[in-house]
């Protein structure tokens, strides 16, 4: 007896499904514009009805009941999609802002200034490490453009002594600025 009842239920379900499925899918797809989602929602709605069919009154309008479930599921789907789109737009806006910031920062970056600033620090550090007399002689020559003879008279040493101190300063700078050798040659290797 139960086998017959179960068979009848399967037949009833299949009849319901075949009679309304295409119409319900069209209805859902009209709003969702996503056929796969419309089919999934239709199947879910029919299953919800089927599971709750015994708790409904005998004179219930089955297609209207299922369409109400489909309507609510479509609304939930569209609201969820709306939230996703909002967050997607916010994420897109953030990445666009971040990209624009990187572009602007890179455009404002002057490698020459960074390079010069770094070299300037190394030169100042090297000058600070030099013995005072060597530093003074080097600065008189390179920063004040005094000749070896002028420096020799000012410092009360021979031009050979000036040459010794300048060579010593250049060796220290050459060692500390080895990574900037072309710059070193251009700015510090002048001959008097």
ABEGO torsion letter per residue (X at the ends): XAAAAAAAAAAAAAAAAAAAAAAAAAAAAAAAGBAAAAAAAAAAAAAAAAAAAAABBAABBAAAAAAAAAAAAAAAAAAAAAAAAAAAAAAAAAAAAAAAAAAAAAAABBAAAAAAAAAAAAAAAAAAABBAAAAAAAAAAAAAGBBAAAAAAAAGBBAAAAAAAAAAAAAAAAAAAAAAAAAAAAAABBBX
